[in-house]
Protein backbone atom coordinates (compact mmCIF):
# COMPACT_ATOMS: atom_id res chain seq x y z
CA UNK A 1 0.00 0.00 0.00
CA UNK A 2 1.46 3.39 -1.01
CA UNK A 3 1.47 6.68 0.84
CA UNK A 4 -1.55 8.88 0.10
CA UNK A 5 -1.38 12.56 -0.88
CA UNK A 6 -1.40 14.86 2.13
CA UNK A 7 0.47 12.43 4.32
CA UNK A 8 4.04 12.82 5.51
CA UNK A 9 7.16 10.73 5.45
CA UNK A 10 9.32 10.61 8.58
CA UNK A 11 12.99 10.33 7.64
CA UNK A 12 15.61 9.73 10.31
CA UNK A 13 19.27 8.94 10.09
CA UNK A 14 22.82 9.97 10.73
CA UNK A 15 25.36 11.96 8.74
CA UNK A 16 28.87 10.51 9.06
CA UNK A 17 32.34 11.36 7.83
CA UNK A 18 33.18 8.64 5.29
CA UNK A 19 36.81 8.39 6.45
CA UNK A 20 36.48 8.60 10.24
CA UNK A 21 32.94 7.17 10.59
CA UNK A 22 32.21 9.95 13.12
CA UNK A 23 28.94 11.88 13.17
CA UNK A 24 29.08 15.36 11.60
CA UNK A 25 27.27 18.04 13.63
CA UNK A 26 25.30 20.94 12.16
CA UNK A 27 24.90 19.55 8.62
CA UNK A 28 21.99 20.87 6.57
CA UNK A 29 19.53 18.09 5.73
CA UNK A 30 16.79 19.36 3.40
CA UNK A 31 14.38 18.81 0.54
CA UNK A 32 16.24 20.11 -2.53
CA UNK A 33 12.92 20.99 -4.21
CA UNK A 34 11.97 23.18 -1.22
CA UNK A 35 14.99 24.12 0.93
CA UNK A 36 12.67 25.61 3.57
CA UNK A 37 11.86 22.00 4.51
CA UNK A 38 15.00 21.09 6.37
CA UNK A 39 16.83 20.71 9.64
CA UNK A 40 20.38 20.62 11.05
CA UNK A 41 21.98 17.52 12.48
CA UNK A 42 22.62 17.40 16.21
CA UNK A 43 26.04 17.20 17.87
CA UNK A 44 26.34 13.50 16.99
CA UNK A 45 25.14 13.86 13.38
CA UNK A 46 21.58 12.58 13.91
CA UNK A 47 18.54 14.13 12.24
CA UNK A 48 14.78 13.64 12.02
CA UNK A 49 12.74 15.25 9.27
CA UNK A 50 9.03 15.20 8.41
CA UNK A 51 8.42 15.75 4.68
CA UNK A 52 5.38 15.72 2.39
CA UNK A 53 4.72 12.24 0.96
CA UNK A 54 5.46 13.46 -2.57
CA UNK A 55 9.07 14.39 -1.68
CA UNK A 56 11.47 12.73 -4.11
CA UNK A 57 14.68 12.94 -2.09
CA UNK A 58 16.81 14.71 0.48
CA UNK A 59 20.16 16.44 0.28
CA UNK A 60 22.89 16.99 2.86
CA UNK A 61 25.41 19.80 2.80
CA UNK A 62 28.15 20.81 5.21
CA UNK A 63 31.15 23.10 5.02
CA UNK A 64 34.20 21.08 4.07
CA UNK A 65 32.20 18.20 2.56
CA UNK A 66 30.75 17.35 -0.84
CA UNK A 67 26.99 17.76 -1.30
CA UNK A 68 25.12 14.46 -1.30
CA UNK A 69 21.61 13.53 -2.46
CA UNK A 70 19.55 10.40 -1.82
CA UNK A 71 16.16 9.40 -3.16
CA UNK A 72 13.22 8.73 -0.85
CA UNK A 73 10.88 5.82 -1.55
CA UNK A 74 7.13 6.47 -1.66
CA UNK A 75 6.71 3.99 1.18
CA UNK A 76 7.14 3.09 4.00
CA UNK A 77 6.03 6.23 5.84
CA UNK A 78 9.05 5.94 8.18
CA UNK A 79 12.52 5.55 6.66
CA UNK A 80 16.10 5.57 7.88
CA UNK A 81 18.58 7.16 5.49
CA UNK A 82 22.23 7.52 6.52
CA UNK A 83 24.79 9.62 4.69
CA UNK A 84 28.55 9.13 4.44
CA UNK A 85 30.10 12.42 3.35
CA UNK A 86 33.44 12.79 1.60
CA UNK A 87 35.57 15.76 2.57
CA UNK A 88 36.25 18.34 -0.12
CA UNK A 89 38.96 20.91 -0.59
CA UNK A 90 38.77 24.47 -1.78
CA UNK A 91 41.74 26.04 -3.51
CA UNK A 92 42.32 29.68 -2.63
CA UNK A 93 44.87 32.17 -3.82
CA UNK A 94 47.96 32.92 -1.82
CA UNK A 95 47.59 35.48 0.99
CA UNK A 96 50.57 37.70 1.78
CA UNK A 97 50.81 39.53 5.11
CA UNK A 98 53.31 42.36 5.48
CA UNK A 99 53.98 43.48 9.03
CA UNK A 100 53.85 47.20 9.74
CA UNK A 101 51.72 48.23 6.77
CA UNK A 102 48.14 49.50 7.09
CA UNK A 103 45.77 48.26 4.44
CA UNK A 104 44.30 51.14 2.40
CA UNK A 105 40.77 50.49 3.69
CA UNK A 106 41.89 50.85 7.34
CA UNK A 107 44.09 53.92 6.93
CA UNK A 108 41.33 55.90 5.21
CA UNK A 109 38.90 55.22 8.07
CA UNK A 110 41.03 57.14 10.58
C-alpha positions in Angstrom: 0.0 0.0 0.0 1.5 3.4 -1.0 1.5 6.7 0.8 -1.5 8.9 0.1 -1.4 12.6 -0.9 -1.4 14.9 2.1 0.5 12.4 4.3 4.0 12.8 5.5 7.2 10.7 5.5 9.3 10.6 8.6 13.0 10.3 7.6 15.6 9.7 10.3 19.3 8.9 10.1 22.8 10.0 10.7 25.4 12.0 8.7 28.9 10.5 9.1 32.3 11.4 7.8 33.2 8.6 5.3 36.8 8.4 6.5 36.5 8.6 10.2 32.9 7.2 10.6 32.2 9.9 13.1 28.9 11.9 13.2 29.1 15.4 11.6 27.3 18.0 13.6 25.3 20.9 12.2 24.9 19.6 8.6 22.0 20.9 6.6 19.5 18.1 5.7 16.8 19.4 3.4 14.4 18.8 0.5 16.2 20.1 -2.5 12.9 21.0 -4.2 12.0 23.2 -1.2 15.0 24.1 0.9 12.7 25.6 3.6 11.9 22.0 4.5 15.0 21.1 6.4 16.8 20.7 9.6 20.4 20.6 11.0 22.0 17.5 12.5 22.6 17.4 16.2 26.0 17.2 17.9 26.3 13.5 17.0 25.1 13.9 13.4 21.6 12.6 13.9 18.5 14.1 12.2 14.8 13.6 12.0 12.7 15.3 9.3 9.0 15.2 8.4 8.4 15.7 4.7 5.4 15.7 2.4 4.7 12.2 1.0 5.5 13.5 -2.6 9.1 14.4 -1.7 11.5 12.7 -4.1 14.7 12.9 -2.1 16.8 14.7 0.5 20.2 16.4 0.3 22.9 17.0 2.9 25.4 19.8 2.8 28.1 20.8 5.2 31.2 23.1 5.0 34.2 21.1 4.1 32.2 18.2 2.6 30.8 17.3 -0.8 27.0 17.8 -1.3 25.1 14.5 -1.3 21.6 13.5 -2.5 19.6 10.4 -1.8 16.2 9.4 -3.2 13.2 8.7 -0.8 10.9 5.8 -1.6 7.1 6.5 -1.7 6.7 4.0 1.2 7.1 3.1 4.0 6.0 6.2 5.8 9.1 5.9 8.2 12.5 5.6 6.7 16.1 5.6 7.9 18.6 7.2 5.5 22.2 7.5 6.5 24.8 9.6 4.7 28.5 9.1 4.4 30.1 12.4 3.3 33.4 12.8 1.6 35.6 15.8 2.6 36.3 18.3 -0.1 39.0 20.9 -0.6 38.8 24.5 -1.8 41.7 26.0 -3.5 42.3 29.7 -2.6 44.9 32.2 -3.8 48.0 32.9 -1.8 47.6 35.5 1.0 50.6 37.7 1.8 50.8 39.5 5.1 53.3 42.4 5.5 54.0 43.5 9.0 53.8 47.2 9.7 51.7 48.2 6.8 48.1 49.5 7.1 45.8 48.3 4.4 44.3 51.1 2.4 40.8 50.5 3.7 41.9 50.9 7.3 44.1 53.9 6.9 41.3 55.9 5.2 38.9 55.2 8.1 41.0 57.1 10.6 
